[in-house]
Amino acid sequence: MIAAIIIAILISYLLGSIPSAVWFGKALYGIDVREHGSGNPGATNTFRVLGKKAGIIVMLADIVKGMAASSVAVILMNLQFIDENNLVTFKLILGVVGVIGHIFSVFLHFKGGKGVATLLGMMIAIHYEVALLCIVVFVVTLLISKYVSLSSIIGTLSFPAMLLFVPRFQTSEPLLVIFGFFLFIVIVWTHHKNIRRIMEGHESKTYLIKSKKED
């Protein structure tokens, strides 16, 4: 059992480590996104450097990474290495391992993106209804603020908040709420430079809907 769990952790880490933005940019555009824009090998910088189409593809790939990493727990359960009662716990653990893989990718010398899309994929695998509402919160915040970083932080915070305060989504798994707040802290930490730039008025803005005045 212990060997199976160790293998599952390794698989989840490798899934999260896949550098979608870097590999996609090099393969189809001949561009390493780390050498342009913010230098971050993630979906947001891909949007800025390679455009919406490439950004959407990379974002979806990163979401799938998170879903896959977290869903390795289902394989463990189906192979009877873990009990169904522990499924959520292992989805959380393996999902976080996938996010860590994205942030500290073995394929990029333990450097990587900020993990927001991969985190979203993990959240979808664990509780898709709340995760979809978090996407709505993210989009609304982005439309209002124009800051992807701020939208990511607020969207992440809305996950544990909904589990605590929305009757329909209140959970009997306190670990899920605790983990939600932990992940919020992680996202704040990975965006600390963005937070500083927002406070200084230097953060780049992203416009989902452009008006002629904003062109």
PyMOL commands that place a pseudoatom at each C-alpha (Angstrom):
pseudoatom trace, name=CA, resn=MET, resi=1, chain=A, elem=C, hetatm=0, pos=[0.000, 0.000, 0.000]
pseudoatom trace, name=CA, resn=ILE, resi=2, chain=A, elem=C, hetatm=0, pos=[2.765, 2.435, 0.953]
pseudoatom trace, name=CA, resn=ALA, resi=3, chain=A, elem=C, hetatm=0, pos=[4.609, 1.723, -2.302]
pseudoatom trace, name=CA, resn=ALA, resi=4, chain=A, elem=C, hetatm=0, pos=[1.408, 2.346, -4.289]
pseudoatom trace, name=CA, resn=ILE, resi=5, chain=A, elem=C, hetatm=0, pos=[0.857, 5.682, -2.556]
pseudoatom trace, name=CA, resn=ILE, resi=6, chain=A, elem=C, hetatm=0, pos=[4.466, 6.743, -3.181]
pseudoatom trace, name=CA, resn=ILE, resi=7, chain=A, elem=C, hetatm=0, pos=[4.082, 5.861, -6.875]
pseudoatom trace, name=CA, resn=ALA, resi=8, chain=A, elem=C, hetatm=0, pos=[0.798, 7.809, -6.979]
pseudoatom trace, name=CA, resn=ILE, resi=9, chain=A, elem=C, hetatm=0, pos=[2.515, 10.861, -5.462]
pseudoatom trace, name=CA, resn=LEU, resi=10, chain=A, elem=C, hetatm=0, pos=[5.306, 10.631, -8.031]
pseudoatom trace, name=CA, resn=ILE, resi=11, chain=A, elem=C, hetatm=0, pos=[2.819, 10.314, -10.905]
pseudoatom trace, name=CA, resn=SER, resi=12, chain=A, elem=C, hetatm=0, pos=[0.803, 13.313, -9.654]
pseudoatom trace, name=CA, resn=TYR, resi=13, chain=A, elem=C, hetatm=0, pos=[3.960, 15.385, -9.329]
pseudoatom trace, name=CA, resn=LEU, resi=14, chain=A, elem=C, hetatm=0, pos=[5.113, 14.500, -12.851]
pseudoatom trace, name=CA, resn=LEU, resi=15, chain=A, elem=C, hetatm=0, pos=[1.656, 15.297, -14.260]
pseudoatom trace, name=CA, resn=GLY, resi=16, chain=A, elem=C, hetatm=0, pos=[1.730, 18.692, -12.573]
pseudoatom trace, name=CA, resn=SER, resi=17, chain=A, elem=C, hetatm=0, pos=[5.298, 19.296, -13.715]
pseudoatom trace, name=CA, resn=ILE, resi=18, chain=A, elem=C, hetatm=0, pos=[4.448, 19.110, -17.424]
pseudoatom trace, name=CA, resn=PRO, resi=19, chain=A, elem=C, hetatm=0, pos=[5.413, 22.628, -18.653]
pseudoatom trace, name=CA, resn=SER, resi=20, chain=A, elem=C, hetatm=0, pos=[2.483, 23.160, -21.012]
pseudoatom trace, name=CA, resn=ALA, resi=21, chain=A, elem=C, hetatm=0, pos=[3.279, 26.780, -21.820]
pseudoatom trace, name=CA, resn=VAL, resi=22, chain=A, elem=C, hetatm=0, pos=[6.952, 26.155, -22.581]
pseudoatom trace, name=CA, resn=TRP, resi=23, chain=A, elem=C, hetatm=0, pos=[6.482, 22.987, -24.620]
pseudoatom trace, name=CA, resn=PHE, resi=24, chain=A, elem=C, hetatm=0, pos=[3.495, 24.334, -26.540]
pseudoatom trace, name=CA, resn=GLY, resi=25, chain=A, elem=C, hetatm=0, pos=[5.172, 27.665, -27.274]
pseudoatom trace, name=CA, resn=LYS, resi=26, chain=A, elem=C, hetatm=0, pos=[8.376, 26.036, -28.496]
pseudoatom trace, name=CA, resn=ALA, resi=27, chain=A, elem=C, hetatm=0, pos=[6.633, 23.316, -30.542]
pseudoatom trace, name=CA, resn=LEU, resi=28, chain=A, elem=C, hetatm=0, pos=[4.117, 25.484, -32.407]
pseudoatom trace, name=CA, resn=TYR, resi=29, chain=A, elem=C, hetatm=0, pos=[5.541, 29.003, -32.254]
pseudoatom trace, name=CA, resn=GLY, resi=30, chain=A, elem=C, hetatm=0, pos=[9.253, 28.484, -31.754]
pseudoatom trace, name=CA, resn=ILE, resi=31, chain=A, elem=C, hetatm=0, pos=[8.991, 30.796, -28.755]
pseudoatom trace, name=CA, resn=ASP, resi=32, chain=A, elem=C, hetatm=0, pos=[9.987, 30.201, -25.155]
pseudoatom trace, name=CA, resn=VAL, resi=33, chain=A, elem=C, hetatm=0, pos=[7.456, 32.230, -23.151]
pseudoatom trace, name=CA, resn=ARG, resi=34, chain=A, elem=C, hetatm=0, pos=[9.990, 32.485, -20.315]
pseudoatom trace, name=CA, resn=GLU, resi=35, chain=A, elem=C, hetatm=0, pos=[11.989, 34.871, -22.493]
pseudoatom trace, name=CA, resn=HIS, resi=36, chain=A, elem=C, hetatm=0, pos=[9.085, 37.268, -23.042]
pseudoatom trace, name=CA, resn=GLY, resi=37, chain=A, elem=C, hetatm=0, pos=[6.458, 39.158, -21.081]
pseudoatom trace, name=CA, resn=SER, resi=38, chain=A, elem=C, hetatm=0, pos=[6.641, 38.467, -17.363]
pseudoatom trace, name=CA, resn=GLY, resi=39, chain=A, elem=C, hetatm=0, pos=[8.895, 35.476, -17.955]
pseudoatom trace, name=CA, resn=ASN, resi=40, chain=A, elem=C, hetatm=0, pos=[6.431, 33.224, -16.163]
pseudoatom trace, name=CA, resn=PRO, resi=41, chain=A, elem=C, hetatm=0, pos=[5.859, 29.795, -17.804]
pseudoatom trace, name=CA, resn=GLY, resi=42, chain=A, elem=C, hetatm=0, pos=[2.113, 29.809, -17.265]
pseudoatom trace, name=CA, resn=ALA, resi=43, chain=A, elem=C, hetatm=0, pos=[-1.181, 30.434, -19.021]
pseudoatom trace, name=CA, resn=THR, resi=44, chain=A, elem=C, hetatm=0, pos=[-1.397, 34.153, -18.190]
pseudoatom trace, name=CA, resn=ASN, resi=45, chain=A, elem=C, hetatm=0, pos=[1.957, 34.959, -19.763]
pseudoatom trace, name=CA, resn=THR, resi=46, chain=A, elem=C, hetatm=0, pos=[1.075, 32.732, -22.725]
pseudoatom trace, name=CA, resn=PHE, resi=47, chain=A, elem=C, hetatm=0, pos=[-1.997, 34.906, -23.321]
pseudoatom trace, name=CA, resn=ARG, resi=48, chain=A, elem=C, hetatm=0, pos=[0.203, 37.993, -23.340]
pseudoatom trace, name=CA, resn=VAL, resi=49, chain=A, elem=C, hetatm=0, pos=[3.009, 36.574, -25.465]
pseudoatom trace, name=CA, resn=LEU, resi=50, chain=A, elem=C, hetatm=0, pos=[1.280, 34.182, -27.881]
pseudoatom trace, name=CA, resn=GLY, resi=51, chain=A, elem=C, hetatm=0, pos=[-2.305, 35.410, -27.898]
pseudoatom trace, name=CA, resn=LYS, resi=52, chain=A, elem=C, hetatm=0, pos=[-5.740, 34.191, -26.823]
pseudoatom trace, name=CA, resn=LYS, resi=53, chain=A, elem=C, hetatm=0, pos=[-5.817, 30.930, -28.782]
pseudoatom trace, name=CA, resn=ALA, resi=54, chain=A, elem=C, hetatm=0, pos=[-2.508, 29.719, -27.395]
pseudoatom trace, name=CA, resn=GLY, resi=55, chain=A, elem=C, hetatm=0, pos=[-3.387, 30.999, -23.936]
pseudoatom trace, name=CA, resn=ILE, resi=56, chain=A, elem=C, hetatm=0, pos=[-6.675, 29.109, -23.868]
pseudoatom trace, name=CA, resn=ILE, resi=57, chain=A, elem=C, hetatm=0, pos=[-4.997, 25.880, -25.012]
pseudoatom trace, name=CA, resn=VAL, resi=58, chain=A, elem=C, hetatm=0, pos=[-2.302, 26.164, -22.341]
pseudoatom trace, name=CA, resn=MET, resi=59, chain=A, elem=C, hetatm=0, pos=[-4.841, 27.072, -19.671]
pseudoatom trace, name=CA, resn=LEU, resi=60, chain=A, elem=C, hetatm=0, pos=[-6.985, 24.046, -20.529]
pseudoatom trace, name=CA, resn=ALA, resi=61, chain=A, elem=C, hetatm=0, pos=[-3.897, 21.824, -20.503]
pseudoatom trace, name=CA, resn=ASP, resi=62, chain=A, elem=C, hetatm=0, pos=[-2.965, 23.106, -17.044]
pseudoatom trace, name=CA, resn=ILE, resi=63, chain=A, elem=C, hetatm=0, pos=[-6.513, 22.530, -15.797]
pseudoatom trace, name=CA, resn=VAL, resi=64, chain=A, elem=C, hetatm=0, pos=[-6.427, 18.965, -17.096]
pseudoatom trace, name=CA, resn=LYS, resi=65, chain=A, elem=C, hetatm=0, pos=[-3.093, 18.453, -15.291]
pseudoatom trace, name=CA, resn=GLY, resi=66, chain=A, elem=C, hetatm=0, pos=[-4.710, 19.354, -11.988]
pseudoatom trace, name=CA, resn=MET, resi=67, chain=A, elem=C, hetatm=0, pos=[-7.725, 17.151, -12.630]
pseudoatom trace, name=CA, resn=ALA, resi=68, chain=A, elem=C, hetatm=0, pos=[-5.502, 14.223, -13.620]
pseudoatom trace, name=CA, resn=ALA, resi=69, chain=A, elem=C, hetatm=0, pos=[-3.171, 14.608, -10.635]
pseudoatom trace, name=CA, resn=SER, resi=70, chain=A, elem=C, hetatm=0, pos=[-6.079, 14.679, -8.198]
pseudoatom trace, name=CA, resn=SER, resi=71, chain=A, elem=C, hetatm=0, pos=[-7.909, 11.845, -9.946]
pseudoatom trace, name=CA, resn=VAL, resi=72, chain=A, elem=C, hetatm=0, pos=[-4.991, 9.469, -9.429]
pseudoatom trace, name=CA, resn=ALA, resi=73, chain=A, elem=C, hetatm=0, pos=[-6.698, 8.952, -6.050]
pseudoatom trace, name=CA, resn=VAL, resi=74, chain=A, elem=C, hetatm=0, pos=[-9.625, 7.317, -7.842]
pseudoatom trace, name=CA, resn=ILE, resi=75, chain=A, elem=C, hetatm=0, pos=[-7.248, 4.770, -9.357]
pseudoatom trace, name=CA, resn=LEU, resi=76, chain=A, elem=C, hetatm=0, pos=[-5.880, 4.020, -5.890]
pseudoatom trace, name=CA, resn=MET, resi=77, chain=A, elem=C, hetatm=0, pos=[-9.425, 3.467, -4.636]
pseudoatom trace, name=CA, resn=ASN, resi=78, chain=A, elem=C, hetatm=0, pos=[-10.418, 1.278, -7.583]
pseudoatom trace, name=CA, resn=LEU, resi=79, chain=A, elem=C, hetatm=0, pos=[-7.317, -0.845, -7.005]
pseudoatom trace, name=CA, resn=GLN, resi=80, chain=A, elem=C, hetatm=0, pos=[-8.340, -1.033, -3.331]
pseudoatom trace, name=CA, resn=PHE, resi=81, chain=A, elem=C, hetatm=0, pos=[-5.191, 0.613, -2.016]
pseudoatom trace, name=CA, resn=ILE, resi=82, chain=A, elem=C, hetatm=0, pos=[-7.310, 3.198, -0.185]
pseudoatom trace, name=CA, resn=ASP, resi=83, chain=A, elem=C, hetatm=0, pos=[-10.822, 3.170, 1.248]
pseudoatom trace, name=CA, resn=GLU, resi=84, chain=A, elem=C, hetatm=0, pos=[-13.642, 5.232, -0.294]
pseudoatom trace, name=CA, resn=ASN, resi=85, chain=A, elem=C, hetatm=0, pos=[-13.884, 7.179, 2.976]
pseudoatom trace, name=CA, resn=ASN, resi=86, chain=A, elem=C, hetatm=0, pos=[-10.360, 8.468, 2.348]
pseudoatom trace, name=CA, resn=LEU, resi=87, chain=A, elem=C, hetatm=0, pos=[-10.951, 9.425, -1.294]
pseudoatom trace, name=CA, resn=VAL, resi=88, chain=A, elem=C, hetatm=0, pos=[-11.394, 13.173, -0.703]
pseudoatom trace, name=CA, resn=THR, resi=89, chain=A, elem=C, hetatm=0, pos=[-8.296, 13.277, 1.494]
pseudoatom trace, name=CA, resn=PHE, resi=90, chain=A, elem=C, hetatm=0, pos=[-6.162, 11.618, -1.160]
pseudoatom trace, name=CA, resn=LYS, resi=91, chain=A, elem=C, hetatm=0, pos=[-7.663, 13.776, -3.910]
pseudoatom trace, name=CA, resn=LEU, resi=92, chain=A, elem=C, hetatm=0, pos=[-6.546, 16.784, -1.893]
pseudoatom trace, name=CA, resn=ILE, resi=93, chain=A, elem=C, hetatm=0, pos=[-3.077, 15.425, -1.236]
pseudoatom trace, name=CA, resn=LEU, resi=94, chain=A, elem=C, hetatm=0, pos=[-2.404, 14.319, -4.803]
pseudoatom trace, name=CA, resn=GLY, resi=95, chain=A, elem=C, hetatm=0, pos=[-3.982, 17.470, -6.236]
pseudoatom trace, name=CA, resn=VAL, resi=96, chain=A, elem=C, hetatm=0, pos=[-1.689, 19.647, -4.145]
pseudoatom trace, name=CA, resn=VAL, resi=97, chain=A, elem=C, hetatm=0, pos=[1.273, 17.521, -5.240]
pseudoatom trace, name=CA, resn=GLY, resi=98, chain=A, elem=C, hetatm=0, pos=[0.238, 18.294, -8.826]
pseudoatom trace, name=CA, resn=VAL, resi=99, chain=A, elem=C, hetatm=0, pos=[0.082, 22.033, -8.070]
pseudoatom trace, name=CA, resn=ILE, resi=100, chain=A, elem=C, hetatm=0, pos=[3.510, 21.829, -6.424]
pseudoatom trace, name=CA, resn=GLY, resi=101, chain=A, elem=C, hetatm=0, pos=[4.754, 20.080, -9.564]
pseudoatom trace, name=CA, resn=HIS, resi=102, chain=A, elem=C, hetatm=0, pos=[3.505, 22.993, -11.660]
pseudoatom trace, name=CA, resn=ILE, resi=103, chain=A, elem=C, hetatm=0, pos=[5.150, 25.583, -9.399]
pseudoatom trace, name=CA, resn=PHE, resi=104, chain=A, elem=C, hetatm=0, pos=[8.393, 23.590, -9.041]
pseudoatom trace, name=CA, resn=SER, resi=105, chain=A, elem=C, hetatm=0, pos=[8.595, 21.679, -12.313]
pseudoatom trace, name=CA, resn=VAL, resi=106, chain=A, elem=C, hetatm=0, pos=[11.296, 19.033, -12.566]
pseudoatom trace, name=CA, resn=PHE, resi=107, chain=A, elem=C, hetatm=0, pos=[11.352, 19.726, -16.315]
pseudoatom trace, name=CA, resn=LEU, resi=108, chain=A, elem=C, hetatm=0, pos=[12.223, 23.411, -15.747]
pseudoatom trace, name=CA, resn=HIS, resi=109, chain=A, elem=C, hetatm=0, pos=[14.913, 22.982, -13.090]
pseudoatom trace, name=CA, resn=PHE, resi=110, chain=A, elem=C, hetatm=0, pos=[12.269, 23.231, -10.345]
pseudoatom trace, name=CA, resn=LYS, resi=111, chain=A, elem=C, hetatm=0, pos=[10.860, 26.504, -11.582]
pseudoatom trace, name=CA, resn=GLY, resi=112, chain=A, elem=C, hetatm=0, pos=[7.382, 26.923, -12.988]
pseudoatom trace, name=CA, resn=GLY, resi=113, chain=A, elem=C, hetatm=0, pos=[4.136, 28.842, -13.144]
pseudoatom trace, name=CA, resn=LYS, resi=114, chain=A, elem=C, hetatm=0, pos=[1.916, 30.065, -10.337]
pseudoatom trace, name=CA, resn=GLY, resi=115, chain=A, elem=C, hetatm=0, pos=[-0.405, 27.080, -10.332]
pseudoatom trace, name=CA, resn=VAL, resi=116, chain=A, elem=C, hetatm=0, pos=[-3.783, 28.799, -10.625]
pseudoatom trace, name=CA, resn=ALA, resi=117, chain=A, elem=C, hetatm=0, pos=[-5.118, 26.791, -13.596]
pseudoatom trace, name=CA, resn=THR, resi=118, chain=A, elem=C, hetatm=0, pos=[-3.711, 23.542, -12.163]
pseudoatom trace, name=CA, resn=LEU, resi=119, chain=A, elem=C, hetatm=0, pos=[-5.331, 24.376, -8.834]
pseudoatom trace, name=CA, resn=LEU, resi=120, chain=A, elem=C, hetatm=0, pos=[-8.631, 24.954, -10.635]
pseudoatom trace, name=CA, resn=GLY, resi=121, chain=A, elem=C, hetatm=0, pos=[-8.357, 21.509, -12.220]
pseudoatom trace, name=CA, resn=MET, resi=122, chain=A, elem=C, hetatm=0, pos=[-7.809, 19.993, -8.793]
pseudoatom trace, name=CA, resn=MET, resi=123, chain=A, elem=C, hetatm=0, pos=[-10.851, 21.835, -7.437]
pseudoatom trace, name=CA, resn=ILE, resi=124, chain=A, elem=C, hetatm=0, pos=[-12.984, 20.599, -10.347]
pseudoatom trace, name=CA, resn=ALA, resi=125, chain=A, elem=C, hetatm=0, pos=[-11.946, 17.014, -9.605]
pseudoatom trace, name=CA, resn=ILE, resi=126, chain=A, elem=C, hetatm=0, pos=[-12.893, 17.419, -5.943]
pseudoatom trace, name=CA, resn=HIS, resi=127, chain=A, elem=C, hetatm=0, pos=[-16.046, 19.586, -6.085]
pseudoatom trace, name=CA, resn=TYR, resi=128, chain=A, elem=C, hetatm=0, pos=[-16.977, 20.663, -9.602]
pseudoatom trace, name=CA, resn=GLU, resi=129, chain=A, elem=C, hetatm=0, pos=[-20.035, 22.760, -8.638]
pseudoatom trace, name=CA, resn=VAL, resi=130, chain=A, elem=C, hetatm=0, pos=[-18.106, 25.037, -6.294]
pseudoatom trace, name=CA, resn=ALA, resi=131, chain=A, elem=C, hetatm=0, pos=[-15.179, 25.110, -8.720]
pseudoatom trace, name=CA, resn=LEU, resi=132, chain=A, elem=C, hetatm=0, pos=[-17.423, 26.350, -11.530]
pseudoatom trace, name=CA, resn=LEU, resi=133, chain=A, elem=C, hetatm=0, pos=[-18.766, 29.094, -9.279]
pseudoatom trace, name=CA, resn=CYS, resi=134, chain=A, elem=C, hetatm=0, pos=[-15.170, 30.040, -8.468]
pseudoatom trace, name=CA, resn=ILE, resi=135, chain=A, elem=C, hetatm=0, pos=[-14.637, 30.492, -12.204]
pseudoatom trace, name=CA, resn=VAL, resi=136, chain=A, elem=C, hetatm=0, pos=[-17.610, 32.878, -12.268]
pseudoatom trace, name=CA, resn=VAL, resi=137, chain=A, elem=C, hetatm=0, pos=[-16.106, 34.811, -9.350]
pseudoatom trace, name=CA, resn=PHE, resi=138, chain=A, elem=C, hetatm=0, pos=[-12.775, 34.940, -11.188]
pseudoatom trace, name=CA, resn=VAL, resi=139, chain=A, elem=C, hetatm=0, pos=[-14.338, 36.244, -14.419]
pseudoatom trace, name=CA, resn=VAL, resi=140, chain=A, elem=C, hetatm=0, pos=[-16.481, 38.870, -12.669]
pseudoatom trace, name=CA, resn=THR, resi=141, chain=A, elem=C, hetatm=0, pos=[-13.491, 40.083, -10.650]
pseudoatom trace, name=CA, resn=LEU, resi=142, chain=A, elem=C, hetatm=0, pos=[-11.380, 40.223, -13.815]
pseudoatom trace, name=CA, resn=LEU, resi=143, chain=A, elem=C, hetatm=0, pos=[-14.033, 42.209, -15.675]
pseudoatom trace, name=CA, resn=ILE, resi=144, chain=A, elem=C, hetatm=0, pos=[-14.165, 44.706, -12.818]
pseudoatom trace, name=CA, resn=SER, resi=145, chain=A, elem=C, hetatm=0, pos=[-10.492, 44.935, -11.801]
pseudoatom trace, name=CA, resn=LYS, resi=146, chain=A, elem=C, hetatm=0, pos=[-8.692, 43.910, -15.038]
pseudoatom trace, name=CA, resn=TYR, resi=147, chain=A, elem=C, hetatm=0, pos=[-6.087, 42.147, -12.849]
pseudoatom trace, name=CA, resn=VAL, resi=148, chain=A, elem=C, hetatm=0, pos=[-5.627, 38.400, -13.437]
pseudoatom trace, name=CA, resn=SER, resi=149, chain=A, elem=C, hetatm=0, pos=[-3.608, 38.061, -10.237]
pseudoatom trace, name=CA, resn=LEU, resi=150, chain=A, elem=C, hetatm=0, pos=[-6.259, 39.681, -8.036]
pseudoatom trace, name=CA, resn=SER, resi=151, chain=A, elem=C, hetatm=0, pos=[-8.978, 37.655, -9.731]
pseudoatom trace, name=CA, resn=SER, resi=152, chain=A, elem=C, hetatm=0, pos=[-7.027, 34.456, -9.081]
pseudoatom trace, name=CA, resn=ILE, resi=153, chain=A, elem=C, hetatm=0, pos=[-6.647, 35.285, -5.392]
pseudoatom trace, name=CA, resn=ILE, resi=154, chain=A, elem=C, hetatm=0, pos=[-10.319, 36.153, -4.883]
pseudoatom trace, name=CA, resn=GLY, resi=155, chain=A, elem=C, hetatm=0, pos=[-11.454, 33.170, -6.964]
pseudoatom trace, name=CA, resn=THR, resi=156, chain=A, elem=C, hetatm=0, pos=[-9.334, 30.840, -4.830]
pseudoatom trace, name=CA, resn=LEU, resi=157, chain=A, elem=C, hetatm=0, pos=[-10.643, 32.339, -1.584]
pseudoatom trace, name=CA, resn=SER, resi=158, chain=A, elem=C, hetatm=0, pos=[-14.235, 31.829, -2.748]
pseudoatom trace, name=CA, resn=PHE, resi=159, chain=A, elem=C, hetatm=0, pos=[-13.718, 28.029, -2.724]
pseudoatom trace, name=CA, resn=PRO, resi=160, chain=A, elem=C, hetatm=0, pos=[-13.414, 27.519, 1.055]
pseudoatom trace, name=CA, resn=ALA, resi=161, chain=A, elem=C, hetatm=0, pos=[-15.763, 30.471, 1.671]
pseudoatom trace, name=CA, resn=MET, resi=162, chain=A, elem=C, hetatm=0, pos=[-18.584, 28.771, -0.237]
pseudoatom trace, name=CA, resn=LEU, resi=163, chain=A, elem=C, hetatm=0, pos=[-17.962, 25.487, 1.559]
pseudoatom trace, name=CA, resn=LEU, resi=164, chain=A, elem=C, hetatm=0, pos=[-18.328, 27.345, 4.856]
pseudoatom trace, name=CA, resn=PHE, resi=165, chain=A, elem=C, hetatm=0, pos=[-21.131, 29.807, 4.244]
pseudoatom trace, name=CA, resn=VAL, resi=166, chain=A, elem=C, hetatm=0, pos=[-23.328, 28.514, 1.402]
pseudoatom trace, name=CA, resn=PRO, resi=167, chain=A, elem=C, hetatm=0, pos=[-25.776, 25.939, 2.837]
pseudoatom trace, name=CA, resn=ARG, resi=168, chain=A, elem=C, hetatm=0, pos=[-25.977, 23.933, -0.393]
pseudoatom trace, name=CA, resn=PHE, resi=169, chain=A, elem=C, hetatm=0, pos=[-22.209, 23.368, -0.424]
pseudoatom trace, name=CA, resn=GLN, resi=170, chain=A, elem=C, hetatm=0, pos=[-21.457, 22.976, 3.274]
pseudoatom trace, name=CA, resn=THR, resi=171, chain=A, elem=C, hetatm=0, pos=[-19.313, 19.887, 3.666]
pseudoatom trace, name=CA, resn=SER, resi=172, chain=A, elem=C, hetatm=0, pos=[-18.780, 17.220, 6.302]
pseudoatom trace, name=CA, resn=GLU, resi=173, chain=A, elem=C, hetatm=0, pos=[-15.102, 17.200, 5.319]
pseudoatom trace, name=CA, resn=PRO, resi=174, chain=A, elem=C, hetatm=0, pos=[-13.418, 19.906, 7.469]
pseudoatom trace, name=CA, resn=LEU, resi=175, chain=A, elem=C, hetatm=0, pos=[-10.095, 19.020, 5.856]
pseudoatom trace, name=CA, resn=LEU, resi=176, chain=A, elem=C, hetatm=0, pos=[-11.477, 20.276, 2.550]
pseudoatom trace, name=CA, resn=VAL, resi=177, chain=A, elem=C, hetatm=0, pos=[-12.164, 23.717, 4.048]
pseudoatom trace, name=CA, resn=ILE, resi=178, chain=A, elem=C, hetatm=0, pos=[-8.786, 23.836, 5.792]
pseudoatom trace, name=CA, resn=PHE, resi=179, chain=A, elem=C, hetatm=0, pos=[-7.063, 22.877, 2.574]
pseudoatom trace, name=CA, resn=GLY, resi=180, chain=A, elem=C, hetatm=0, pos=[-9.034, 25.510, 0.708]
pseudoatom trace, name=CA, resn=PHE, resi=181, chain=A, elem=C, hetatm=0, pos=[-7.638, 28.233, 2.963]
pseudoatom trace, name=CA, resn=PHE, resi=182, chain=A, elem=C, hetatm=0, pos=[-4.169, 26.704, 2.750]
pseudoatom trace, name=CA, resn=LEU, resi=183, chain=A, elem=C, hetatm=0, pos=[-4.287, 26.856, -1.038]
pseudoatom trace, name=CA, resn=PHE, resi=184, chain=A, elem=C, hetatm=0, pos=[-5.490, 30.444, -0.830]
pseudoatom trace, name=CA, resn=ILE, resi=185, chain=A, elem=C, hetatm=0, pos=[-2.355, 31.241, 1.182]
pseudoatom trace, name=CA, resn=VAL, resi=186, chain=A, elem=C, hetatm=0, pos=[-0.233, 29.457, -1.438]
pseudoatom trace, name=CA, resn=ILE, resi=187, chain=A, elem=C, hetatm=0, pos=[-1.785, 31.493, -4.253]
pseudoatom trace, name=CA, resn=VAL, resi=188, chain=A, elem=C, hetatm=0, pos=[-1.228, 34.731, -2.319]
pseudoatom trace, name=CA, resn=TRP, resi=189, chain=A, elem=C, hetatm=0, pos=[2.405, 33.710, -1.798]
pseudoatom trace, name=CA, resn=THR, resi=190, chain=A, elem=C, hetatm=0, pos=[2.975, 32.889, -5.482]
pseudoatom trace, name=CA, resn=HIS, resi=191, chain=A, elem=C, hetatm=0, pos=[1.418, 36.238, -6.433]
pseudoatom trace, name=CA, resn=HIS, resi=192, chain=A, elem=C, hetatm=0, pos=[3.197, 38.408, -3.864]
pseudoatom trace, name=CA, resn=LYS, resi=193, chain=A, elem=C, hetatm=0, pos=[5.074, 40.293, -6.587]
pseudoatom trace, name=CA, resn=ASN, resi=194, chain=A, elem=C, hetatm=0, pos=[1.815, 40.930, -8.429]
pseudoatom trace, name=CA, resn=ILE, resi=195, chain=A, elem=C, hetatm=0, pos=[0.221, 42.230, -5.221]
pseudoatom trace, name=CA, resn=ARG, resi=196, chain=A, elem=C, hetatm=0, pos=[3.098, 44.658, -4.777]
pseudoatom trace, name=CA, resn=ARG, resi=197, chain=A, elem=C, hetatm=0, pos=[2.787, 45.817, -8.400]
pseudoatom trace, name=CA, resn=ILE, resi=198, chain=A, elem=C, hetatm=0, pos=[-0.962, 46.359, -7.948]
pseudoatom trace, name=CA, resn=MET, resi=199, chain=A, elem=C, hetatm=0, pos=[-0.315, 48.479, -4.863]
pseudoatom trace, name=CA, resn=GLU, resi=200, chain=A, elem=C, hetatm=0, pos=[2.317, 50.455, -6.786]
pseudoatom trace, name=CA, resn=GLY, resi=201, chain=A, elem=C, hetatm=0, pos=[0.060, 50.776, -9.842]
pseudoatom trace, name=CA, resn=HIS, resi=202, chain=A, elem=C, hetatm=0, pos=[2.440, 48.889, -12.136]
pseudoatom trace, name=CA, resn=GLU, resi=203, chain=A, elem=C, hetatm=0, pos=[0.558, 45.613, -12.646]
pseudoatom trace, name=CA, resn=SER, resi=204, chain=A, elem=C, hetatm=0, pos=[-0.408, 44.766, -16.230]
pseudoatom trace, name=CA, resn=LYS, resi=205, chain=A, elem=C, hetatm=0, pos=[-4.125, 44.762, -16.961]
pseudoatom trace, name=CA, resn=THR, resi=206, chain=A, elem=C, hetatm=0, pos=[-6.015, 42.164, -18.982]
pseudoatom trace, name=CA, resn=TYR, resi=207, chain=A, elem=C, hetatm=0, pos=[-9.155, 43.144, -20.875]
pseudoatom trace, name=CA, resn=LEU, resi=208, chain=A, elem=C, hetatm=0, pos=[-11.629, 40.349, -21.615]
pseudoatom trace, name=CA, resn=ILE, resi=209, chain=A, elem=C, hetatm=0, pos=[-13.801, 42.855, -23.432]
pseudoatom trace, name=CA, resn=LYS, resi=210, chain=A, elem=C, hetatm=0, pos=[-11.983, 45.695, -25.156]
pseudoatom trace, name=CA, resn=SER, resi=211, chain=A, elem=C, hetatm=0, pos=[-13.592, 48.982, -25.984]
pseudoatom trace, name=CA, resn=LYS, resi=212, chain=A, elem=C, hetatm=0, pos=[-12.215, 51.403, -28.547]
pseudoatom trace, name=CA, resn=LYS, resi=213, chain=A, elem=C, hetatm=0, pos=[-10.955, 53.621, -25.736]
pseudoatom trace, name=CA, resn=GLU, resi=214, chain=A, elem=C, hetatm=0, pos=[-8.935, 50.714, -24.327]
pseudoatom trace, name=CA, resn=ASP, resi=215, chain=A, elem=C, hetatm=0, pos=[-7.366, 49.724, -27.680]
for i in range(1, 215): cmd.bond("trace and resi %d" % i, "trace and resi %d" % (i + 1))
show_as sticks, trace
zoom trace
